[in-house]
Amino acid sequence: MPIVELQHVRKAYDTKIAVADLSFTIEPGSMFGLLGPNGSGKTSSIRMMIGITVPDSGTVELFGQPFNRDLLKRVGYLPEERGLYKKMKVMDQLIFLGQLHGLDAITASKRAHHWCDRLGIIPSIAKKTEELSKGMQQKIQFISTLLHEPDLIIMDEPFSGLDPVNAVLLMDTLVDLRKQGRTILFSTHRMDQVEKICDNICLIHNSHLVLSGSMREIKSRYPVNRVLINFTGDDSFLSHPAIHSAKNYGGHVEIRLNDGADAQSLLADAVRTGARITRFEVMEPTLEEIFIEKVTEGSAGIPAGEKVNA
């Protein structure tokens, strides 16, 4: 039974279509990425999912039932916009937010201390929110989302405002929660983050579904024709006929090969011309490259809007 199921959901505001005929399902215990550029319809989709707004047409189901507000007791939601009380101290705020989710003060305090310790913010629990950095505030909101131990965790741009170290910390935490059987949906325009941890994705562009399915199946539809090379010395090998296009950043080059080209012949040519190769990696296209290809007119591959079955 899917944890989330959207069927032909549509939402318009005056003459602007925010979401057009969107359908997808999220299975239990999976990590699902709702992806697309800013303004593509990700947040509008989430708001319909949790009853903040109502779809103009189509259906939304949570936990196998038509949406109703009682189901939100099993949902944790981290909005893109921060919603903390600036004058409240961190621990007081977390206990209060836990109580709003039905916890008693002792349980809320115990869980809040556990998460603050795990995310490294114990030294800040006596401070007011306004005294903290944006990244620290994001971590507090992250904790508040988890206090009532929800079955479905929905996070809208969860890595916003975080430095690389803390982004990895939150990413690792999400992976651990998935291992515990929690179902996680997060939306982002950072496709490199999703590529590492998501089981399934839904790509949206200009309110329309572009591509959905499992990461494994989507990637398998595209040739392994990207090459990353780190080198010093002569770069004349970049004129090799196997190369379709290349971006040379001075010692680091990103190459797309022609269809059917042999990467090993490129490596042999680079060595022959005197380049010193410190990295030579043949890889599949990134999710960002796939997305760009899908929304570019005349692109090849899976037709826009097609669902890829796992």
C-alpha positions as CSV (number, residue, x, y, z in Angstrom):
1,M,0.0,0.0,0.0
2,P,1.5,3.4,-1.0
3,I,2.1,5.9,1.8
4,V,1.4,8.7,-0.6
5,E,-0.6,8.6,-3.8
6,L,-1.4,11.6,-6.1
7,Q,-3.7,11.0,-9.1
8,H,-4.1,13.7,-11.8
9,V,-3.7,16.5,-9.3
10,R,-4.1,20.0,-10.6
11,K,-3.8,23.4,-9.0
12,A,-4.2,26.9,-10.5
13,Y,-4.0,30.4,-9.0
14,D,-6.0,32.8,-11.1
15,T,-4.5,32.3,-14.6
16,K,-1.2,30.6,-13.4
17,I,-1.1,26.8,-13.4
18,A,1.0,25.8,-10.4
19,V,0.6,22.0,-10.9
20,A,-0.7,20.3,-14.0
21,D,-2.0,16.7,-14.0
22,L,0.6,15.4,-11.5
23,S,0.5,11.7,-10.5
24,F,3.0,9.7,-8.4
25,T,3.1,7.2,-5.6
26,I,5.6,6.8,-2.6
27,E,6.1,3.4,-1.2
28,P,6.7,2.6,2.5
29,G,10.3,2.9,3.7
30,S,11.6,4.7,0.6
31,M,13.4,8.0,0.0
32,F,11.5,10.0,-2.7
33,G,12.8,13.1,-4.4
34,L,10.5,15.7,-5.7
35,L,12.7,17.7,-8.0
36,G,12.6,20.7,-10.2
37,P,13.8,24.3,-10.5
38,N,12.5,27.0,-8.2
39,G,8.9,27.8,-9.2
40,S,8.3,24.5,-10.9
41,G,5.4,23.4,-8.6
42,K,7.2,21.4,-5.9
43,T,5.9,23.3,-2.9
44,S,2.4,23.6,-4.3
45,S,2.4,19.8,-4.7
46,I,3.5,19.3,-1.1
47,R,0.9,21.8,0.3
48,M,-1.9,19.9,-1.4
49,M,-0.5,16.6,-0.1
50,I,-0.9,17.8,3.5
51,G,-4.1,19.8,3.2
52,I,-2.7,23.4,3.3
53,T,-4.4,23.9,0.0
54,V,-7.0,21.8,-1.9
55,P,-6.4,20.5,-5.4
56,D,-8.8,21.9,-8.1
57,S,-9.1,18.4,-9.5
58,G,-7.5,15.0,-8.8
59,T,-7.1,13.0,-5.6
60,V,-4.7,12.8,-2.7
61,E,-4.3,9.7,-0.5
62,L,-2.2,9.3,2.6
63,F,-1.6,5.9,4.2
64,G,-4.1,4.3,1.8
65,Q,-6.9,6.7,2.7
66,P,-8.4,9.8,1.2
67,F,-6.8,12.8,2.8
68,N,-8.2,13.8,6.2
69,R,-6.6,16.0,8.9
70,D,-6.3,13.1,11.4
71,L,-3.7,11.5,9.2
72,L,-1.4,14.5,9.8
73,K,-0.6,13.0,13.2
74,R,1.6,10.5,11.3
75,V,3.3,13.2,9.2
76,G,6.3,15.4,10.0
77,Y,6.6,18.5,7.8
78,L,9.6,20.8,7.4
79,P,8.5,23.9,5.3
80,E,10.9,25.8,3.1
81,E,10.2,29.0,5.1
82,R,11.4,29.1,8.7
83,G,8.6,29.3,11.2
84,L,10.4,29.6,14.6
85,Y,9.7,32.0,17.4
86,K,12.6,34.4,17.5
87,K,12.4,35.3,21.2
88,M,12.0,31.8,22.5
89,K,14.9,29.7,23.7
90,V,15.8,26.7,21.6
91,M,14.8,24.0,24.2
92,D,11.6,25.8,25.3
93,Q,10.7,26.1,21.6
94,L,11.3,22.4,20.9
95,I,9.3,21.3,23.9
96,F,6.4,23.6,22.9
97,L,6.5,22.3,19.3
98,G,6.5,18.7,20.6
99,Q,3.5,19.4,22.7
100,L,1.7,20.7,19.7
101,H,2.2,17.2,18.2
102,G,0.6,15.6,21.3
103,L,3.7,14.8,23.4
104,D,3.9,15.6,27.1
105,A,6.6,18.0,28.2
106,I,8.9,15.3,29.6
107,T,8.8,13.2,26.5
108,A,9.3,16.2,24.3
109,S,12.3,17.4,26.4
110,K,13.9,13.9,26.3
111,R,13.6,13.5,22.6
112,A,14.7,17.1,21.9
113,H,17.8,16.6,24.0
114,H,18.6,13.4,22.1
115,W,18.3,15.1,18.7
116,C,20.2,18.3,19.8
117,D,23.0,16.1,20.9
118,R,23.0,14.1,17.7
119,L,23.1,17.2,15.6
120,G,25.6,19.0,17.7
121,I,23.6,21.9,19.0
122,I,23.5,21.2,22.8
123,P,25.7,24.3,23.5
124,S,22.9,26.4,21.9
125,I,19.8,25.1,23.6
126,A,19.6,28.0,26.1
127,K,19.9,30.6,23.4
128,K,17.1,32.5,21.7
129,T,16.4,31.6,18.1
130,E,17.3,35.1,16.9
131,E,20.9,34.6,18.2
132,L,21.5,31.6,16.0
133,S,22.8,31.3,12.4
134,K,20.4,30.4,9.6
135,G,22.0,26.9,9.4
136,M,21.5,26.4,13.1
137,Q,17.8,27.5,12.8
138,Q,17.3,25.0,10.0
139,K,18.7,22.2,12.2
140,I,16.2,23.2,15.0
141,Q,13.3,23.0,12.5
142,F,14.6,19.7,11.3
143,I,14.5,18.4,14.9
144,S,11.0,19.8,15.5
145,T,9.8,17.8,12.5
146,L,11.0,14.5,14.0
147,L,10.0,14.8,17.7
148,H,6.7,13.0,17.3
149,E,8.4,10.2,15.4
150,P,6.3,10.5,12.2
151,D,5.8,7.6,9.7
152,L,6.0,10.1,6.8
153,I,8.6,12.8,6.8
154,I,8.2,15.6,4.3
155,M,11.0,18.2,3.9
156,D,10.8,21.1,1.5
157,E,14.4,22.3,0.6
158,P,15.8,20.8,3.9
159,F,19.4,21.7,3.0
160,S,18.7,25.4,2.6
161,G,21.2,27.5,4.5
162,L,23.4,24.6,5.5
163,D,27.2,24.5,5.0
164,P,28.5,21.3,3.4
165,V,29.4,19.6,6.7
166,N,25.9,20.1,8.1
167,A,24.3,19.2,4.8
168,V,26.1,15.8,5.0
169,L,25.0,15.4,8.6
170,L,21.3,15.9,7.8
171,M,21.7,13.7,4.7
172,D,23.1,10.9,6.8
173,T,20.3,11.3,9.4
174,L,17.7,10.9,6.6
175,V,19.4,7.7,5.5
176,D,19.3,6.4,9.0
177,L,15.6,7.2,9.3
178,R,14.9,5.3,6.1
179,K,16.8,2.3,7.5
180,Q,14.4,2.5,10.5
181,G,11.4,2.2,8.1
182,R,10.4,5.8,7.8
183,T,9.1,7.1,4.5
184,I,10.8,10.3,3.4
185,L,9.9,12.8,0.7
186,F,12.1,15.8,0.2
187,S,11.9,18.5,-2.5
188,T,15.0,20.3,-3.8
189,H,16.4,21.9,-6.9
190,R,19.8,20.4,-5.9
191,M,19.8,17.3,-8.0
192,D,23.3,16.2,-6.9
193,Q,21.9,15.6,-3.4
194,V,19.0,13.5,-4.5
195,E,21.1,11.4,-6.8
196,K,23.1,10.0,-3.8
197,I,20.2,8.9,-1.6
198,C,16.8,8.7,-3.3
199,D,15.2,5.4,-4.4
200,N,12.6,7.1,-6.6
201,I,12.2,10.6,-8.1
202,C,9.6,12.8,-9.8
203,L,11.0,15.6,-12.0
204,I,8.8,18.6,-12.5
205,H,9.3,21.5,-14.9
206,N,7.0,24.5,-15.4
207,S,4.2,22.7,-13.4
208,H,4.3,19.6,-15.6
209,L,5.7,16.1,-14.8
210,V,8.8,15.5,-16.9
211,L,10.0,12.1,-15.6
212,S,9.3,9.8,-12.7
213,G,10.4,6.4,-11.6
214,S,13.3,4.6,-9.8
215,M,16.8,6.1,-10.0
216,R,18.2,2.8,-11.1
217,E,15.8,2.4,-14.0
218,I,16.1,6.0,-15.1
219,K,19.9,5.9,-15.2
220,S,19.8,2.6,-17.0
221,R,18.1,4.2,-20.0
222,Y,21.1,6.4,-20.7
223,P,24.5,5.5,-22.1
224,V,27.6,5.5,-19.9
225,N,29.4,8.1,-22.0
226,R,30.6,10.7,-19.6
227,V,34.3,10.9,-18.7
228,L,35.9,12.9,-15.9
229,I,39.7,13.5,-16.3
230,N,42.1,15.2,-14.0
231,F,45.5,15.9,-15.7
232,T,48.5,18.0,-16.0
233,G,50.5,18.7,-19.2
234,D,49.4,18.6,-22.8
235,D,45.7,18.9,-23.5
236,S,45.8,18.2,-27.2
237,F,44.0,14.9,-26.6
238,L,40.8,16.9,-26.3
239,S,40.7,17.0,-30.1
240,H,40.2,13.2,-30.1
241,P,37.3,12.2,-32.5
242,A,35.6,10.2,-29.8
243,I,34.7,13.5,-28.0
244,H,31.3,15.0,-28.6
245,S,31.8,17.9,-26.2
246,A,34.2,18.9,-23.5
247,K,34.4,21.4,-20.7
248,N,38.0,22.1,-19.8
249,Y,38.5,23.8,-16.4
250,G,42.2,23.8,-16.5
251,G,43.4,20.4,-15.2
252,H,39.9,19.1,-14.8
253,V,37.8,18.2,-17.9
254,E,34.3,16.9,-18.2
255,I,33.7,15.1,-21.5
256,R,30.7,13.7,-23.3
257,L,31.6,10.9,-25.8
258,N,30.0,10.3,-29.1
259,D,27.6,7.4,-29.2
260,G,29.4,4.1,-29.3
261,A,32.8,5.7,-28.8
262,D,35.6,3.8,-26.9
263,A,36.7,5.6,-23.7
264,Q,39.9,3.6,-23.6
265,S,41.1,4.9,-27.0
266,L,40.7,8.4,-25.5
267,L,42.8,7.4,-22.5
268,A,45.5,5.9,-24.7
269,D,45.6,9.1,-26.8
270,A,46.0,11.3,-23.7
271,V,48.9,9.2,-22.4
272,R,50.5,9.2,-25.9
273,T,50.4,12.9,-26.2
274,G,52.2,13.3,-22.8
275,A,49.4,14.3,-20.5
276,R,49.8,13.0,-16.9
277,I,46.5,11.5,-15.9
278,T,45.6,11.5,-12.2
279,R,41.9,10.6,-12.6
280,F,40.0,8.9,-15.5
281,E,36.5,8.0,-14.6
282,V,33.9,6.7,-17.1
283,M,30.4,7.3,-15.7
284,E,26.7,7.6,-16.5
285,P,25.1,11.1,-17.0
286,T,24.2,13.0,-13.8
287,L,20.6,13.5,-12.9
288,E,21.0,17.2,-13.7
289,E,22.2,16.3,-17.2
290,I,19.2,14.0,-17.7
291,F,16.9,16.7,-16.5
292,I,18.4,19.3,-18.9
293,E,18.1,16.8,-21.8
294,K,14.5,16.1,-21.0
295,V,13.4,19.7,-20.9
296,T,15.5,20.8,-24.0
297,E,13.6,20.8,-27.2
298,G,14.5,18.0,-29.5
299,S,16.1,15.9,-26.7
300,A,16.5,12.2,-27.0
301,G,15.6,9.5,-24.5
302,I,12.4,8.8,-22.6
303,P,9.5,10.8,-23.8
304,A,8.5,13.7,-21.4
305,G,6.1,12.7,-18.8
306,E,6.7,9.0,-19.1
307,K,6.9,6.9,-15.9
308,V,9.7,4.5,-15.6
309,N,8.6,1.3,-13.8
310,A,11.0,-0.2,-11.3
